[in-house]
Amino acid sequence: MDLELSGKAALVTGASTGIGAVIAKTLAAEGARLMITARRAELLNKVADDIEASGAARPEIVVADLTVRDDVDALAEEATTRGPVDILINNAGASSPMTLADSTDEIWDQSFALNFDGPRRLTHTLITGMRDRKWGRIINLSGSLEPRVLNAAIAYIGATHLWSKGLSCEVAQDGVTINCVQPGRIKSEQIMERMYPTEESRRVFIDANIPIGYFGEPSDVANLVAYLASTRAGYITGAVIPVDGGMHYYGH
Protein backbone atom coordinates (compact mmCIF):
# COMPACT_ATOMS: atom_id res chain seq x y z
CA MET A 1 0.00 0.00 0.00
CA ASP A 2 1.34 3.42 -0.94
CA LEU A 3 0.98 5.60 2.16
CA GLU A 4 1.42 8.72 0.01
CA LEU A 5 4.02 10.21 2.34
CA SER A 6 6.43 11.24 -0.41
CA GLY A 7 7.35 14.89 0.09
CA LYS A 8 5.56 15.23 3.43
CA ALA A 9 7.67 16.92 6.12
CA ALA A 10 7.87 15.06 9.43
CA LEU A 11 9.41 16.00 12.77
CA VAL A 12 10.24 13.08 15.08
CA THR A 13 11.25 13.74 18.69
CA GLY A 14 13.21 11.26 20.76
CA ALA A 15 14.61 9.89 17.50
CA SER A 16 18.10 8.91 18.65
CA THR A 17 17.39 5.29 19.64
CA GLY A 18 14.73 2.62 19.92
CA ILE A 19 11.20 3.30 18.78
CA GLY A 20 11.88 6.89 17.70
CA ALA A 21 14.83 5.90 15.51
CA VAL A 22 12.83 3.16 13.79
CA ILE A 23 9.87 5.50 13.28
CA ALA A 24 12.22 7.96 11.57
CA LYS A 25 13.67 5.23 9.34
CA THR A 26 10.19 3.95 8.45
CA LEU A 27 8.89 7.39 7.50
CA ALA A 28 12.04 8.05 5.47
CA ALA A 29 11.56 4.77 3.61
CA GLU A 30 8.06 5.96 2.71
CA GLY A 31 9.50 9.13 1.19
CA ALA A 32 8.90 11.65 3.97
CA ARG A 33 11.35 14.52 4.50
CA LEU A 34 12.62 14.32 8.05
CA MET A 35 13.81 16.46 10.90
CA ILE A 36 14.91 14.41 13.90
CA THR A 37 15.62 15.62 17.40
CA ALA A 38 16.86 14.33 20.75
CA ARG A 39 19.46 15.22 23.35
CA ARG A 40 22.35 13.07 22.06
CA ALA A 41 23.86 14.43 18.85
CA GLU A 42 26.12 11.45 18.16
CA LEU A 43 23.19 9.04 18.18
CA LEU A 44 21.09 11.32 15.97
CA ASN A 45 23.93 11.41 13.47
CA LYS A 46 24.08 7.60 13.49
CA VAL A 47 20.35 7.46 12.68
CA ALA A 48 20.83 10.04 9.91
CA ASP A 49 23.76 8.03 8.52
CA ASP A 50 21.63 4.87 8.43
CA ILE A 51 18.79 6.65 6.65
CA GLU A 52 21.13 8.19 4.10
CA ALA A 53 22.82 4.82 3.51
CA SER A 54 19.41 3.29 2.79
CA GLY A 55 18.99 5.64 -0.17
CA ALA A 56 16.59 8.08 1.48
CA ALA A 57 17.29 11.78 1.97
CA ARG A 58 19.44 12.58 5.00
CA PRO A 59 17.34 14.04 7.83
CA GLU A 60 17.92 17.45 9.31
CA ILE A 61 19.20 17.20 12.89
CA VAL A 62 18.31 19.48 15.78
CA VAL A 63 19.69 18.74 19.25
CA ALA A 64 17.11 19.75 21.85
CA ASP A 65 16.01 18.98 25.39
CA LEU A 66 12.22 19.09 25.65
CA THR A 67 12.41 19.84 29.37
CA VAL A 68 13.95 23.24 28.50
CA ARG A 69 11.39 25.78 27.28
CA ASP A 70 13.93 27.69 25.19
CA ASP A 71 14.92 24.45 23.43
CA VAL A 72 11.29 23.70 22.59
CA ASP A 73 10.78 27.20 21.20
CA ALA A 74 14.01 27.00 19.18
CA LEU A 75 13.05 23.58 17.82
CA ALA A 76 9.64 24.80 16.68
CA GLU A 77 11.20 27.87 15.05
CA GLU A 78 13.86 25.79 13.29
CA ALA A 79 11.27 23.32 12.02
CA THR A 80 8.98 26.00 10.58
CA THR A 81 11.89 27.98 9.13
CA ARG A 82 12.94 24.98 7.05
CA GLY A 83 9.43 24.51 5.71
CA PRO A 84 5.96 23.60 6.95
CA VAL A 85 5.69 20.56 9.22
CA ASP A 86 3.01 18.15 8.02
CA ILE A 87 3.60 15.34 10.56
CA LEU A 88 4.64 15.60 14.19
CA ILE A 89 5.64 12.46 16.09
CA ASN A 90 5.87 13.20 19.83
CA ASN A 91 7.98 10.21 20.84
CA ALA A 92 10.39 11.69 23.41
CA GLY A 93 9.69 10.45 26.92
CA ALA A 94 10.85 8.29 29.79
CA SER A 95 9.43 6.16 32.55
CA SER A 96 9.87 7.41 36.13
CA PRO A 97 9.16 4.53 38.53
CA MET A 98 9.44 5.36 42.21
CA THR A 99 8.22 4.54 45.68
CA LEU A 100 6.20 6.87 47.85
CA ALA A 101 9.30 7.44 49.98
CA ASP A 102 11.30 8.89 47.08
CA SER A 103 8.40 10.64 45.34
CA THR A 104 9.80 14.17 45.17
CA ASP A 105 8.41 17.24 43.43
CA GLU A 106 11.59 17.36 41.32
CA ILE A 107 10.90 13.91 39.84
CA TRP A 108 7.27 14.76 39.07
CA ASP A 109 8.15 18.14 37.57
CA GLN A 110 10.91 16.67 35.40
CA SER A 111 8.66 13.88 34.16
CA PHE A 112 5.87 16.23 33.18
CA ALA A 113 8.28 18.65 31.52
CA LEU A 114 9.69 15.91 29.31
CA ASN A 115 6.61 13.80 28.71
CA PHE A 116 3.78 16.31 28.57
CA ASP A 117 4.63 20.02 28.76
CA GLY A 118 7.32 19.97 26.07
CA PRO A 119 5.28 17.97 23.54
CA ARG A 120 2.19 20.05 24.28
CA ARG A 121 4.00 23.36 23.64
CA LEU A 122 5.61 22.01 20.48
CA THR A 123 2.26 20.74 19.20
CA HIS A 124 0.39 23.96 19.91
CA THR A 125 3.02 25.90 17.97
CA LEU A 126 3.16 23.64 14.91
CA ILE A 127 -0.54 22.86 14.67
CA THR A 128 -1.36 26.41 13.57
CA GLY A 129 0.37 25.85 10.23
CA MET A 130 -1.31 22.48 9.79
CA ARG A 131 -4.73 24.06 10.27
CA ASP A 132 -3.92 26.81 7.80
CA ARG A 133 -2.91 24.21 5.19
CA LYS A 134 -5.92 21.99 6.03
CA TRP A 135 -3.76 18.91 6.53
CA GLY A 136 -1.72 17.53 9.40
CA ARG A 137 -0.94 14.44 11.44
CA ILE A 138 0.05 14.36 15.11
CA ILE A 139 0.88 11.04 16.77
CA ASN A 140 1.68 10.96 20.47
CA LEU A 141 3.54 7.95 21.86
CA SER A 142 2.20 7.23 25.32
CA GLY A 143 1.96 4.00 27.32
CA SER A 144 -0.14 1.75 29.52
CA LEU A 145 -2.71 3.12 31.94
CA GLU A 146 -2.60 -0.08 33.97
CA PRO A 147 0.17 0.68 36.52
CA ARG A 148 1.82 -1.93 38.67
CA VAL A 149 3.97 0.53 40.63
CA LEU A 150 3.93 4.26 41.37
CA ASN A 151 5.29 6.01 38.29
CA ALA A 152 5.23 9.69 37.38
CA ALA A 153 4.88 8.68 33.73
CA ILE A 154 1.44 7.18 34.39
CA ALA A 155 0.06 10.61 35.26
CA TYR A 156 1.45 12.16 32.08
CA ILE A 157 -0.02 9.33 30.00
CA GLY A 158 -3.48 10.11 31.34
CA ALA A 159 -2.95 13.80 30.64
CA THR A 160 -1.70 13.09 27.12
CA HIS A 161 -4.69 10.92 26.22
CA LEU A 162 -7.27 13.44 27.40
CA TRP A 163 -5.45 16.43 25.93
CA SER A 164 -5.11 14.62 22.60
CA LYS A 165 -8.78 13.67 22.50
CA GLY A 166 -9.93 17.19 23.34
CA LEU A 167 -7.60 18.86 20.85
CA SER A 168 -8.52 16.38 18.13
CA CYS A 169 -12.12 17.54 18.29
CA GLU A 170 -11.15 21.17 17.84
CA VAL A 171 -8.99 20.62 14.75
CA ALA A 172 -10.76 17.70 13.04
CA GLN A 173 -12.60 19.83 10.49
CA ASP A 174 -9.30 21.46 9.54
CA GLY A 175 -7.96 18.16 8.21
CA VAL A 176 -5.68 17.56 11.20
CA THR A 177 -5.82 14.23 13.02
CA ILE A 178 -4.39 13.51 16.47
CA ASN A 179 -3.93 10.00 17.80
CA CYS A 180 -2.06 8.23 20.59
CA VAL A 181 -0.14 4.98 20.27
CA GLN A 182 0.49 2.92 23.41
CA PRO A 183 3.62 0.76 23.11
CA GLY A 184 3.70 -2.23 25.43
CA ARG A 185 6.97 -3.99 26.15
CA ILE A 186 8.98 -3.10 23.06
CA LYS A 187 12.67 -3.92 22.62
CA SER A 188 14.16 -0.52 23.36
CA GLU A 189 17.02 0.82 25.45
CA GLN A 190 14.69 1.61 28.34
CA ILE A 191 12.98 -1.79 28.34
CA MET A 192 15.93 -4.07 27.63
CA GLU A 193 18.63 -2.33 29.67
CA ARG A 194 16.82 -0.71 32.58
CA MET A 195 13.49 -2.41 33.20
CA TYR A 196 14.27 -6.00 32.16
CA PRO A 197 18.06 -6.36 31.91
CA THR A 198 18.16 -10.18 32.05
CA GLU A 199 16.56 -12.89 29.97
CA GLU A 200 15.06 -14.37 33.14
CA SER A 201 13.35 -11.10 34.12
CA ARG A 202 11.91 -10.79 30.60
CA ARG A 203 10.59 -14.35 30.57
CA VAL A 204 8.94 -13.97 33.97
CA PHE A 205 7.10 -10.85 32.83
CA ILE A 206 6.14 -12.30 29.45
CA ASP A 207 4.74 -15.49 30.95
CA ALA A 208 2.62 -13.52 33.43
CA ASN A 209 1.44 -10.65 31.25
CA ILE A 210 1.87 -10.94 27.46
CA PRO A 211 -0.47 -13.40 25.73
CA ILE A 212 1.42 -13.24 22.44
CA GLY A 213 4.51 -14.57 24.21
CA TYR A 214 7.31 -12.11 23.44
CA PHE A 215 8.43 -8.48 23.58
CA GLY A 216 7.60 -6.46 20.48
CA GLU A 217 9.99 -4.91 18.00
CA PRO A 218 10.21 -1.13 17.42
CA SER A 219 8.98 -1.78 13.89
CA ASP A 220 5.68 -3.07 15.29
CA VAL A 221 5.05 0.44 16.59
CA ALA A 222 6.65 2.27 13.66
CA ASN A 223 4.45 0.58 11.07
CA LEU A 224 1.29 1.73 12.84
CA VAL A 225 2.67 5.24 13.29
CA ALA A 226 3.49 5.46 9.58
CA TYR A 227 -0.07 4.45 8.70
CA LEU A 228 -1.59 6.99 11.10
CA ALA A 229 0.69 9.65 9.60
CA SER A 230 -0.51 8.88 6.09
CA THR A 231 -3.35 10.12 3.92
CA ARG A 232 -4.90 6.65 4.29
CA ALA A 233 -5.76 7.27 7.94
CA GLY A 234 -7.72 10.48 7.48
CA TYR A 235 -10.83 9.17 9.26
CA ILE A 236 -9.01 8.07 12.41
CA THR A 237 -8.65 10.73 15.09
CA GLY A 238 -8.92 10.95 18.87
CA ALA A 239 -7.95 7.29 19.13
CA VAL A 240 -5.69 5.53 21.63
CA ILE A 241 -4.28 2.37 20.04
CA PRO A 242 -2.24 -0.20 22.00
CA VAL A 243 0.64 -2.14 20.46
CA ASP A 244 1.31 -4.57 23.28
CA GLY A 245 0.74 -8.19 22.31
CA GLY A 246 -2.47 -8.28 24.35
CA MET A 247 -0.79 -7.14 27.57
CA HIS A 248 -3.51 -4.60 28.39
CA TYR A 249 -6.03 -7.37 28.93
CA TYR A 250 -4.01 -8.56 31.90
CA GLY A 251 -3.58 -5.25 33.67
CA HIS A 252 -5.55 -6.27 36.76
C-alpha atoms as a printed R data frame, in Angstrom:
    type eleno elety resid chain resno       x       y      z
1   ATOM     1    CA   MET     A     1   0.000   0.000  0.000
2   ATOM     2    CA   ASP     A     2   1.338   3.422 -0.945
3   ATOM     3    CA   LEU     A     3   0.979   5.601  2.156
4   ATOM     4    CA   GLU     A     4   1.415   8.722  0.013
5   ATOM     5    CA   LEU     A     5   4.017  10.212  2.336
6   ATOM     6    CA   SER     A     6   6.432  11.237 -0.406
7   ATOM     7    CA   GLY     A     7   7.346  14.887  0.095
8   ATOM     8    CA   LYS     A     8   5.557  15.233  3.431
9   ATOM     9    CA   ALA     A     9   7.667  16.918  6.119
10  ATOM    10    CA   ALA     A    10   7.865  15.063  9.429
11  ATOM    11    CA   LEU     A    11   9.413  16.002 12.769
12  ATOM    12    CA   VAL     A    12  10.237  13.076 15.076
13  ATOM    13    CA   THR     A    13  11.249  13.741 18.687
14  ATOM    14    CA   GLY     A    14  13.212  11.259 20.762
15  ATOM    15    CA   ALA     A    15  14.606   9.888 17.502
16  ATOM    16    CA   SER     A    16  18.103   8.914 18.650
17  ATOM    17    CA   THR     A    17  17.392   5.294 19.637
18  ATOM    18    CA   GLY     A    18  14.728   2.624 19.921
19  ATOM    19    CA   ILE     A    19  11.197   3.296 18.776
20  ATOM    20    CA   GLY     A    20  11.884   6.887 17.700
21  ATOM    21    CA   ALA     A    21  14.834   5.896 15.513
22  ATOM    22    CA   VAL     A    22  12.834   3.164 13.793
23  ATOM    23    CA   ILE     A    23   9.866   5.503 13.279
24  ATOM    24    CA   ALA     A    24  12.217   7.956 11.572
25  ATOM    25    CA   LYS     A    25  13.666   5.233  9.338
26  ATOM    26    CA   THR     A    26  10.192   3.945  8.451
27  ATOM    27    CA   LEU     A    27   8.894   7.392  7.505
28  ATOM    28    CA   ALA     A    28  12.040   8.052  5.472
29  ATOM    29    CA   ALA     A    29  11.562   4.773  3.609
30  ATOM    30    CA   GLU     A    30   8.058   5.962  2.711
31  ATOM    31    CA   GLY     A    31   9.503   9.130  1.187
32  ATOM    32    CA   ALA     A    32   8.904  11.652  3.969
33  ATOM    33    CA   ARG     A    33  11.354  14.521  4.496
34  ATOM    34    CA   LEU     A    34  12.616  14.324  8.054
35  ATOM    35    CA   MET     A    35  13.813  16.461 10.897
36  ATOM    36    CA   ILE     A    36  14.914  14.410 13.901
37  ATOM    37    CA   THR     A    37  15.623  15.621 17.398
38  ATOM    38    CA   ALA     A    38  16.857  14.332 20.749
39  ATOM    39    CA   ARG     A    39  19.457  15.224 23.350
40  ATOM    40    CA   ARG     A    40  22.352  13.071 22.060
41  ATOM    41    CA   ALA     A    41  23.865  14.429 18.852
42  ATOM    42    CA   GLU     A    42  26.117  11.453 18.161
43  ATOM    43    CA   LEU     A    43  23.191   9.037 18.179
44  ATOM    44    CA   LEU     A    44  21.090  11.318 15.972
45  ATOM    45    CA   ASN     A    45  23.932  11.406 13.471
46  ATOM    46    CA   LYS     A    46  24.078   7.598 13.488
47  ATOM    47    CA   VAL     A    47  20.348   7.455 12.678
48  ATOM    48    CA   ALA     A    48  20.834  10.036  9.915
49  ATOM    49    CA   ASP     A    49  23.763   8.026  8.516
50  ATOM    50    CA   ASP     A    50  21.634   4.865  8.429
51  ATOM    51    CA   ILE     A    51  18.789   6.654  6.653
52  ATOM    52    CA   GLU     A    52  21.134   8.194  4.096
53  ATOM    53    CA   ALA     A    53  22.822   4.818  3.507
54  ATOM    54    CA   SER     A    54  19.408   3.291  2.786
55  ATOM    55    CA   GLY     A    55  18.995   5.639 -0.169
56  ATOM    56    CA   ALA     A    56  16.586   8.083  1.481
57  ATOM    57    CA   ALA     A    57  17.289  11.776  1.972
58  ATOM    58    CA   ARG     A    58  19.439  12.581  4.997
59  ATOM    59    CA   PRO     A    59  17.342  14.040  7.828
60  ATOM    60    CA   GLU     A    60  17.923  17.452  9.306
61  ATOM    61    CA   ILE     A    61  19.202  17.195 12.893
62  ATOM    62    CA   VAL     A    62  18.313  19.478 15.776
63  ATOM    63    CA   VAL     A    63  19.690  18.737 19.246
64  ATOM    64    CA   ALA     A    64  17.110  19.752 21.847
65  ATOM    65    CA   ASP     A    65  16.010  18.980 25.390
66  ATOM    66    CA   LEU     A    66  12.223  19.085 25.650
67  ATOM    67    CA   THR     A    67  12.413  19.842 29.369
68  ATOM    68    CA   VAL     A    68  13.946  23.238 28.500
69  ATOM    69    CA   ARG     A    69  11.391  25.780 27.282
70  ATOM    70    CA   ASP     A    70  13.934  27.689 25.192
71  ATOM    71    CA   ASP     A    71  14.925  24.452 23.428
72  ATOM    72    CA   VAL     A    72  11.295  23.700 22.591
73  ATOM    73    CA   ASP     A    73  10.775  27.203 21.199
74  ATOM    74    CA   ALA     A    74  14.007  27.004 19.179
75  ATOM    75    CA   LEU     A    75  13.046  23.577 17.815
76  ATOM    76    CA   ALA     A    76   9.637  24.803 16.677
77  ATOM    77    CA   GLU     A    77  11.200  27.869 15.047
78  ATOM    78    CA   GLU     A    78  13.855  25.786 13.289
79  ATOM    79    CA   ALA     A    79  11.266  23.321 12.018
80  ATOM    80    CA   THR     A    80   8.984  26.002 10.583
81  ATOM    81    CA   THR     A    81  11.888  27.977  9.129
82  ATOM    82    CA   ARG     A    82  12.940  24.982  7.046
83  ATOM    83    CA   GLY     A    83   9.429  24.508  5.707
84  ATOM    84    CA   PRO     A    84   5.964  23.603  6.952
85  ATOM    85    CA   VAL     A    85   5.687  20.560  9.224
86  ATOM    86    CA   ASP     A    86   3.010  18.146  8.024
87  ATOM    87    CA   ILE     A    87   3.599  15.345 10.556
88  ATOM    88    CA   LEU     A    88   4.643  15.602 14.192
89  ATOM    89    CA   ILE     A    89   5.635  12.465 16.090
90  ATOM    90    CA   ASN     A    90   5.866  13.198 19.829
91  ATOM    91    CA   ASN     A    91   7.983  10.215 20.845
92  ATOM    92    CA   ALA     A    92  10.394  11.687 23.413
93  ATOM    93    CA   GLY     A    93   9.689  10.453 26.923
94  ATOM    94    CA   ALA     A    94  10.852   8.294 29.788
95  ATOM    95    CA   SER     A    95   9.432   6.158 32.548
96  ATOM    96    CA   SER     A    96   9.867   7.413 36.130
97  ATOM    97    CA   PRO     A    97   9.156   4.529 38.533
98  ATOM    98    CA   MET     A    98   9.439   5.361 42.209
99  ATOM    99    CA   THR     A    99   8.222   4.537 45.679
100 ATOM   100    CA   LEU     A   100   6.198   6.873 47.846
101 ATOM   101    CA   ALA     A   101   9.297   7.442 49.982
102 ATOM   102    CA   ASP     A   102  11.298   8.893 47.080
103 ATOM   103    CA   SER     A   103   8.402  10.642 45.336
104 ATOM   104    CA   THR     A   104   9.802  14.172 45.165
105 ATOM   105    CA   ASP     A   105   8.411  17.239 43.427
106 ATOM   106    CA   GLU     A   106  11.586  17.361 41.324
107 ATOM   107    CA   ILE     A   107  10.903  13.909 39.838
108 ATOM   108    CA   TRP     A   108   7.268  14.760 39.074
109 ATOM   109    CA   ASP     A   109   8.149  18.143 37.568
110 ATOM   110    CA   GLN     A   110  10.914  16.671 35.400
111 ATOM   111    CA   SER     A   111   8.664  13.875 34.164
112 ATOM   112    CA   PHE     A   112   5.866  16.234 33.184
113 ATOM   113    CA   ALA     A   113   8.275  18.652 31.520
114 ATOM   114    CA   LEU     A   114   9.689  15.908 29.311
115 ATOM   115    CA   ASN     A   115   6.613  13.795 28.709
116 ATOM   116    CA   PHE     A   116   3.777  16.309 28.572
117 ATOM   117    CA   ASP     A   117   4.627  20.020 28.763
118 ATOM   118    CA   GLY     A   118   7.323  19.974 26.071
119 ATOM   119    CA   PRO     A   119   5.277  17.971 23.537
120 ATOM   120    CA   ARG     A   120   2.186  20.051 24.283
121 ATOM   121    CA   ARG     A   121   4.000  23.361 23.636
122 ATOM   122    CA   LEU     A   122   5.606  22.006 20.475
123 ATOM   123    CA   THR     A   123   2.261  20.736 19.197
124 ATOM   124    CA   HIS     A   124   0.391  23.962 19.911
125 ATOM   125    CA   THR     A   125   3.015  25.899 17.969
126 ATOM   126    CA   LEU     A   126   3.164  23.641 14.913
127 ATOM   127    CA   ILE     A   127  -0.540  22.860 14.671
128 ATOM   128    CA   THR     A   128  -1.358  26.406 13.567
129 ATOM   129    CA   GLY     A   129   0.370  25.852 10.228
130 ATOM   130    CA   MET     A   130  -1.315  22.479  9.787
131 ATOM   131    CA   ARG     A   131  -4.732  24.056 10.265
132 ATOM   132    CA   ASP     A   132  -3.918  26.815  7.795
133 ATOM   133    CA   ARG     A   133  -2.911  24.209  5.187
134 ATOM   134    CA   LYS     A   134  -5.918  21.993  6.027
135 ATOM   135    CA   TRP     A   135  -3.763  18.908  6.533
136 ATOM   136    CA   GLY     A   136  -1.723  17.527  9.398
137 ATOM   137    CA   ARG     A   137  -0.943  14.440 11.438
138 ATOM   138    CA   ILE     A   138   0.053  14.357 15.106
139 ATOM   139    CA   ILE     A   139   0.879  11.043 16.767
140 ATOM   140    CA   ASN     A   140   1.676  10.960 20.474
141 ATOM   141    CA   LEU     A   141   3.536   7.949 21.855
142 ATOM   142    CA   SER     A   142   2.204   7.226 25.325
143 ATOM   143    CA   GLY     A   143   1.962   3.996 27.318
144 ATOM   144    CA   SER     A   144  -0.139   1.750 29.517
145 ATOM   145    CA   LEU     A   145  -2.711   3.123 31.938
146 ATOM   146    CA   GLU     A   146  -2.602  -0.081 33.974
147 ATOM   147    CA   PRO     A   147   0.169   0.679 36.516
148 ATOM   148    CA   ARG     A   148   1.820  -1.932 38.669
149 ATOM   149    CA   VAL     A   149   3.967   0.532 40.631
150 ATOM   150    CA   LEU     A   150   3.930   4.258 41.368
151 ATOM   151    CA   ASN     A   151   5.289   6.008 38.292
152 ATOM   152    CA   ALA     A   152   5.228   9.693 37.381
153 ATOM   153    CA   ALA     A   153   4.881   8.681 33.733
154 ATOM   154    CA   ILE     A   154   1.441   7.180 34.388
155 ATOM   155    CA   ALA     A   155   0.059  10.614 35.256
156 ATOM   156    CA   TYR     A   156   1.452  12.159 32.079
157 ATOM   157    CA   ILE     A   157  -0.015   9.335 30.003
158 ATOM   158    CA   GLY     A   158  -3.483  10.111 31.337
159 ATOM   159    CA   ALA     A   159  -2.949  13.799 30.644
160 ATOM   160    CA   THR     A   160  -1.697  13.085 27.120
161 ATOM   161    CA   HIS     A   161  -4.690  10.919 26.224
162 ATOM   162    CA   LEU     A   162  -7.271  13.438 27.399
163 ATOM   163    CA   TRP     A   163  -5.447  16.434 25.932
164 ATOM   164    CA   SER     A   164  -5.109  14.624 22.600
165 ATOM   165    CA   LYS     A   165  -8.782  13.667 22.495
166 ATOM   166    CA   GLY     A   166  -9.933  17.192 23.336
167 ATOM   167    CA   LEU     A   167  -7.596  18.860 20.855
168 ATOM   168    CA   SER     A   168  -8.516  16.380 18.127
169 ATOM   169    CA   CYS     A   169 -12.118  17.541 18.291
170 ATOM   170    CA   GLU     A   170 -11.145  21.170 17.838
171 ATOM   171    CA   VAL     A   171  -8.992  20.623 14.752
172 ATOM   172    CA   ALA     A   172 -10.762  17.703 13.042
173 ATOM   173    CA   GLN     A   173 -12.601  19.833 10.495
174 ATOM   174    CA   ASP     A   174  -9.300  21.457  9.540
175 ATOM   175    CA   GLY     A   175  -7.956  18.157  8.206
176 ATOM   176    CA   VAL     A   176  -5.681  17.558 11.199
177 ATOM   177    CA   THR     A   177  -5.819  14.228 13.022
178 ATOM   178    CA   ILE     A   178  -4.387  13.509 16.472
179 ATOM   179    CA   ASN     A   179  -3.928   9.997 17.802
180 ATOM   180    CA   CYS     A   180  -2.065   8.227 20.594
181 ATOM   181    CA   VAL     A   181  -0.142   4.977 20.270
182 ATOM   182    CA   GLN     A   182   0.490   2.916 23.411
183 ATOM   183    CA   PRO     A   183   3.618   0.756 23.113
184 ATOM   184    CA   GLY     A   184   3.699  -2.227 25.434
185 ATOM   185    CA   ARG     A   185   6.965  -3.987 26.154
186 ATOM   186    CA   ILE     A   186   8.979  -3.096 23.063
187 ATOM   187    CA   LYS     A   187  12.670  -3.920 22.619
188 ATOM   188    CA   SER     A   188  14.158  -0.518 23.356
189 ATOM   189    CA   GLU     A   189  17.020   0.820 25.454
190 ATOM   190    CA   GLN     A   190  14.688   1.607 28.335
191 ATOM   191    CA   ILE     A   191  12.982  -1.786 28.338
192 ATOM   192    CA   MET     A   192  15.933  -4.073 27.631
193 ATOM   193    CA   GLU     A   193  18.625  -2.329 29.667
194 ATOM   194    CA   ARG     A   194  16.820  -0.707 32.583
195 ATOM   195    CA   MET     A   195  13.493  -2.411 33.195
196 ATOM   196    CA   TYR     A   196  14.272  -6.003 32.159
197 ATOM   197    CA   PRO     A   197  18.058  -6.362 31.912
198 ATOM   198    CA   THR     A   198  18.161 -10.177 32.050
199 ATOM   199    CA   GLU     A   199  16.556 -12.895 29.967
200 ATOM   200    CA   GLU     A   200  15.061 -14.372 33.138
201 ATOM   201    CA   SER     A   201  13.352 -11.097 34.116
202 ATOM   202    CA   ARG     A   202  11.911 -10.792 30.601
203 ATOM   203    CA   ARG     A   203  10.591 -14.352 30.566
204 ATOM   204    CA   VAL     A   204   8.942 -13.974 33.975
205 ATOM   205    CA   PHE     A   205   7.101 -10.846 32.829
206 ATOM   206    CA   ILE     A   206   6.137 -12.298 29.448
207 ATOM   207    CA   ASP     A   207   4.738 -15.489 30.946
208 ATOM   208    CA   ALA     A   208   2.624 -13.524 33.427
209 ATOM   209    CA   ASN     A   209   1.441 -10.646 31.245
210 ATOM   210    CA   ILE     A   210   1.867 -10.940 27.463
211 ATOM   211    CA   PRO     A   211  -0.470 -13.403 25.730
212 ATOM   212    CA   ILE     A   212   1.416 -13.241 22.436
213 ATOM   213    CA   GLY     A   213   4.512 -14.566 24.209
214 ATOM   214    CA   TYR     A   214   7.312 -12.113 23.438
215 ATOM   215    CA   PHE     A   215   8.428  -8.476 23.578
216 ATOM   216    CA   GLY     A   216   7.599  -6.459 20.479
217 ATOM   217    CA   GLU     A   217   9.985  -4.906 17.998
218 ATOM   218    CA   PRO     A   218  10.212  -1.128 17.417
219 ATOM   219    CA   SER     A   219   8.982  -1.780 13.893
220 ATOM   220    CA   ASP     A   220   5.682  -3.072 15.295
221 ATOM   221    CA   VAL     A   221   5.047   0.445 16.588
222 ATOM   222    CA   ALA     A   222   6.651   2.272 13.664
223 ATOM   223    CA   ASN     A   223   4.455   0.583 11.068
224 ATOM   224    CA   LEU     A   224   1.290   1.728 12.843
225 ATOM   225    CA   VAL     A   225   2.673   5.244 13.292
226 ATOM   226    CA   ALA     A   226   3.491   5.459  9.577
227 ATOM   227    CA   TYR     A   227  -0.067   4.453  8.701
228 ATOM   228    CA   LEU     A   228  -1.594   6.988 11.101
229 ATOM   229    CA   ALA     A   229   0.685   9.646  9.598
230 ATOM   230    CA   SER     A   230  -0.515   8.883  6.094
231 ATOM   231    CA   THR     A   231  -3.346  10.116  3.921
232 ATOM   232    CA   ARG     A   232  -4.897   6.654  4.292
233 ATOM   233    CA   ALA     A   233  -5.757   7.275  7.943
234 ATOM   234    CA   GLY     A   234  -7.723  10.482  7.476
235 ATOM   235    CA   TYR     A   235 -10.834   9.174  9.257
236 ATOM   236    CA   ILE     A   236  -9.006   8.066 12.410
237 ATOM   237    CA   THR     A   237  -8.651  10.726 15.095
238 ATOM   238    CA   GLY     A   238  -8.921  10.953 18.867
239 ATOM   239    CA   ALA     A   239  -7.953   7.286 19.128
240 ATOM   240    CA   VAL     A   240  -5.685   5.532 21.632
241 ATOM   241    CA   ILE     A   241  -4.283   2.375 20.041
242 ATOM   242    CA   PRO     A   242  -2.244  -0.200 21.997
243 ATOM   243    CA   VAL     A   243   0.637  -2.144 20.462
244 ATOM   244    CA   ASP     A   244   1.308  -4.572 23.283
245 ATOM   245    CA   GLY     A   245   0.741  -8.190 22.311
246 ATOM   246    CA   GLY     A   246  -2.472  -8.279 24.346
247 ATOM   247    CA   MET     A   247  -0.788  -7.144 27.566
248 ATOM   248    CA   HIS     A   248  -3.511  -4.599 28.388
249 ATOM   249    CA   TYR     A   249  -6.032  -7.374 28.930
250 ATOM   250    CA   TYR     A   250  -4.010  -8.558 31.896
251 ATOM   251    CA   GLY     A   251  -3.576  -5.249 33.673
252 ATOM   252    CA   HIS     A   252  -5.554  -6.267 36.762
